[in-house]
């Protein structure tokens, strides 16, 4: 039995009830086993033979596996090496997220399928994994967990924005984000400010402002940073004042929005 010497395990500080496992160019094989946690992940390259209970699949790049607590399963390379990432999530914590999206009385709702090929599910998983891997943004990580669970459940909350006084409630959250742009916000605190559940806050805020709170805040930070850079502020000072974890974090998001680095933007700005 080949063991996985390529695997890395991390636990994001922003969401300590999640464990991340990543394997790159692995040839490791696994005996049939189960987990106490909910687990789901994606094949990044290569192919593998995946067995979950009595179901067997040949899986490849982009396929998302979903495994319930206690499911006896195995997943081993078909030919050559393969790469993958997995998230192991506390079932009770995930159940709390599920109950905000869809009312139910169980501690945890089991996955309906043990394999997903939907591009949207793939996209939601990768966004969640990438954000958790950086471990720097609590609000974004929490929001993306809701996004992933929502699409897995097949839910779509169309009534969230019809909550009485919804516009006034989310306006308070917007004001808080803009007044405390440098702060680290949690979805729980923002939901309390709005008097809404976390899930309803996400959907209601997006309905009124076009983006969920974390994306809206990032967009406002980038707009504010442009003004600061035009006025001669140093890149590191802009990053610190606007609450980015470090200069590299700021540069990465600035470049995503404007396709140039902050330093390039500042040096090439013509008043």
C-alpha positions in Angstrom: 0.0 0.0 0.0 1.5 3.3 -1.1 1.3 6.1 1.4 0.7 9.7 0.6 3.9 11.7 1.2 2.6 14.6 -0.9 -0.4 15.4 1.4 -0.6 18.6 3.4 -3.0 19.3 6.2 -4.0 22.7 7.4 -6.8 24.2 9.6 -7.8 27.7 8.7 -7.9 30.1 11.7 -10.9 31.9 10.2 -12.9 28.7 10.2 -11.3 26.2 12.7 -14.0 23.6 12.3 -12.7 22.9 8.8 -9.6 20.8 7.9 -8.0 21.2 4.5 -6.2 18.3 2.8 -4.2 18.9 -0.4 -2.3 16.3 -2.4 -0.1 17.1 -5.4 1.0 14.5 -7.9 0.2 11.7 -5.5 0.4 7.9 -6.2 -1.0 7.0 -2.7 -3.7 4.4 -2.2 -6.2 4.2 0.6 -8.0 1.3 2.3 -11.8 1.6 2.7 -12.5 3.9 5.5 -14.9 6.5 6.9 -14.8 9.9 8.6 -16.8 11.5 11.4 -16.8 14.8 9.4 -18.6 15.8 6.3 -16.0 15.7 3.5 -16.0 17.0 -0.1 -13.3 17.8 -2.6 -12.3 18.1 -6.2 -9.9 16.3 -8.6 -7.4 18.8 -10.0 -5.7 16.4 -12.4 -5.4 12.7 -13.2 -8.1 10.1 -12.6 -9.2 7.9 -9.8 -11.4 5.0 -8.9 -13.9 6.2 -6.3 -16.1 3.9 -4.3 -18.7 5.3 -1.9 -20.7 2.5 -0.2 -21.9 0.3 -3.1 -21.4 2.9 -5.8 -18.3 2.9 -7.9 -17.2 5.7 -10.2 -14.2 6.6 -12.5 -13.6 10.3 -11.7 -11.4 12.9 -13.3 -10.5 16.6 -13.4 -13.2 18.8 -12.1 -15.3 16.1 -10.5 -16.5 17.0 -7.0 -16.9 14.1 -4.5 -19.3 14.4 -1.6 -19.0 12.1 1.4 -21.3 11.9 4.4 -20.1 11.1 7.9 -19.8 7.3 8.3 -19.9 6.5 4.6 -17.3 3.8 3.9 -15.4 4.9 0.9 -12.1 4.7 -1.0 -10.5 6.8 -3.7 -7.3 5.6 -5.5 -5.5 6.6 -8.6 -6.6 4.9 -11.8 -3.3 5.3 -13.7 -0.2 7.3 -12.7 -0.4 10.3 -10.5 -3.3 12.5 -9.4 -3.9 15.7 -7.5 -6.8 16.7 -5.4 -8.0 18.8 -2.5 -10.5 18.0 0.2 -12.4 19.8 3.0 -13.4 18.0 6.1 -16.1 19.9 7.9 -17.7 19.4 11.3 -21.1 17.9 10.6 -22.9 19.9 13.4 -21.5 23.2 12.1 -22.4 22.4 8.6 -25.9 21.4 9.8 -26.2 25.0 11.3 -25.4 26.4 7.9 -27.9 24.1 6.2 -30.7 25.1 8.6 -30.3 28.7 7.7 -30.8 27.8 4.0 -33.4 25.2 4.3 -35.5 24.5 7.4 -35.1 21.0 8.8 -35.0 19.2 12.2 -32.0 16.9 11.7 -28.6 17.7 13.0 -27.3 17.4 9.4 -28.8 16.8 6.0 -27.0 14.1 4.0 -25.7 14.7 0.5 -28.1 13.4 -2.1 -25.3 12.3 -4.4 -21.7 11.1 -3.9 -20.4 12.7 -7.0 -21.2 16.1 -8.7 -20.2 17.3 -12.1 -22.0 20.6 -12.2 -19.7 23.5 -13.3 -21.4 25.8 -10.8 -20.7 23.4 -7.9 -17.1 23.1 -9.1 -16.8 26.9 -9.2 -18.3 27.3 -5.7 -16.0 24.7 -4.2 -12.9 26.2 -5.7 -13.8 29.7 -4.5 -14.3 28.3 -1.0 -11.1 26.2 -1.0 -9.0 29.1 -2.3 -10.3 31.5 0.3 -9.9 29.0 3.2 -6.4 28.2 2.0 -5.3 31.8 2.4 -6.9 31.9 5.9 -7.2 35.7 6.1 -10.8 36.6 5.4 -13.4 35.4 7.8 -16.4 37.2 6.2 -15.5 35.9 2.7 -14.9 32.4 4.0 -18.2 32.3 5.8 -20.1 33.7 2.9 -18.6 31.2 0.4 -19.5 28.3 2.7 -23.1 29.4 2.4 -22.7 29.7 -1.3 -21.4 26.1 -1.6 -24.0 24.6 0.7 -26.8 26.5 -1.1 -25.9 25.0 -4.5 -25.4 21.5 -3.1 -28.8 21.7 -1.5 -30.3 23.0 -4.7 -31.7 25.9 -2.7 -32.4 29.5 -3.9 -33.8 31.9 -1.4 -36.0 34.2 -3.5 -37.9 35.7 -0.5 -35.0 36.9 1.6 -35.2 40.5 0.3 -39.0 40.7 1.1 -38.3 40.7 4.8 -40.0 43.7 6.4 -37.7 46.7 6.7 -35.1 44.8 4.7 -33.7 47.8 2.9 -33.2 49.7 6.2 -31.7 46.6 7.9 -29.0 46.1 5.2 -28.4 49.8 4.9 -27.1 49.6 8.5 -24.8 46.8 7.6 -23.5 48.8 4.6 -22.9 51.8 6.7 -21.0 49.7 9.2 -18.8 48.2 6.5 -17.9 51.7 5.1 -17.4 53.2 8.6 -15.2 50.3 9.7 -13.4 49.5 6.4 -10.2 48.5 8.1 -11.9 46.1 10.6 -12.3 42.3 10.3 -16.0 41.6 10.1 -17.8 38.3 10.8 -21.0 37.3 9.1 -22.6 36.5 12.4 -22.0 40.1 13.7 -23.3 41.7 10.5 -26.4 39.5 10.6 -27.0 40.6 14.2 -26.7 44.2 13.1 -29.3 43.6 10.4 -31.6 41.5 12.6 -31.6 38.8 9.9 -30.2 35.3 9.6 -26.8 35.0 8.1 -28.2 33.5 4.9 -31.0 36.1 4.5 -28.4 38.9 5.1 -26.3 37.6 2.2 -29.2 37.3 -0.2 -30.9 40.5 0.9 -27.7 42.6 0.8 -26.9 41.3 -2.7 -30.5 42.1 -3.9 -30.1 45.7 -2.8 -26.5 46.4 -3.6 -25.6 44.0 -6.4 -22.9 42.2 -4.4 -22.8 40.2 -1.1 -21.2 42.1 1.9 -17.7 40.7 1.5 -17.5 41.5 -2.2 -19.1 44.9 -1.7 -16.6 45.8 1.0 -13.7 44.6 -1.2 -14.9 46.7 -4.1 -15.2 49.8 -1.9 -11.7 49.2 -0.5 -10.2 49.1 -4.0 -12.0 52.4 -4.9 -10.7 54.0 -1.7 -7.2 52.7 -2.4 -7.2 54.4 -5.8 -7.8 57.7 -4.2 -5.1 57.1 -1.6 -2.6 56.1 -4.3 -3.4 59.2 -6.3 -2.7 61.3 -3.3 0.8 59.7 -2.9 0.2 57.2 -0.1 2.7 54.3 0.0 1.3 50.9 -1.1 2.1 49.3 2.3 0.3 52.1 4.1 -2.8 51.8 1.9 -2.8 48.0 2.6 -2.6 48.5 6.3 -5.1 51.3 6.5 -7.7 49.4 4.5 -7.4 46.2 6.5 -5.7 43.9 4.1 -3.7 41.2 5.8 -0.5 42.3 4.1 0.8 44.1 1.0 0.7 41.0 -1.2 -3.0 40.5 -0.3 -3.8 44.0 -1.3 -1.8 43.8 -4.6 -3.5 40.5 -5.5 -7.0 41.9 -5.2 -6.1 45.3 -6.8 -4.7 43.5 -9.8 -7.8 41.4 -10.1 -9.9 44.5 -10.4 -7.7 46.8 -12.5 -5.3 44.3 -14.2 -2.3 46.3 -12.9 -0.4 46.4 -9.6 -1.0 49.3 -7.2 2.6 50.5 -7.8 2.1 50.5 -11.5 -1.2 52.4 -11.2 0.4 55.0 -8.9 3.5 55.5 -11.1 1.5 55.8 -14.3 -1.4 58.0 -13.1 -1.4 61.3 -14.9 -3.3 64.0 -13.0 
